[in-house]
């Protein structure tokens, strides 16, 4: 939930790729920066990249706000309804 909450506000998270669902939520390099698990040096480099590149940060921030709408309650409810209709 933290990832989608930050995306709603256009914050660009830097995320360790340490759990399977992270790639279902983000698009590496587009909405967030994905870092190999527990690689502190790559994490620091990703943060530095965002801090130093205002254009990239702005683009990714906009992408975050747009991308997170796929998790809106109505979209998820519609998917559940479609699943039930096709199942029964």
Secondary structure, 3 states (H helix, E strand, C coil): CHHHHHHHCCCCCEEEECCCCHHHHCCECCCEEEEECCCHHHHHHHHHHHHHCHHHHHHHHHHHHHHHHHHCHHHHHHHHHHHHHHHC
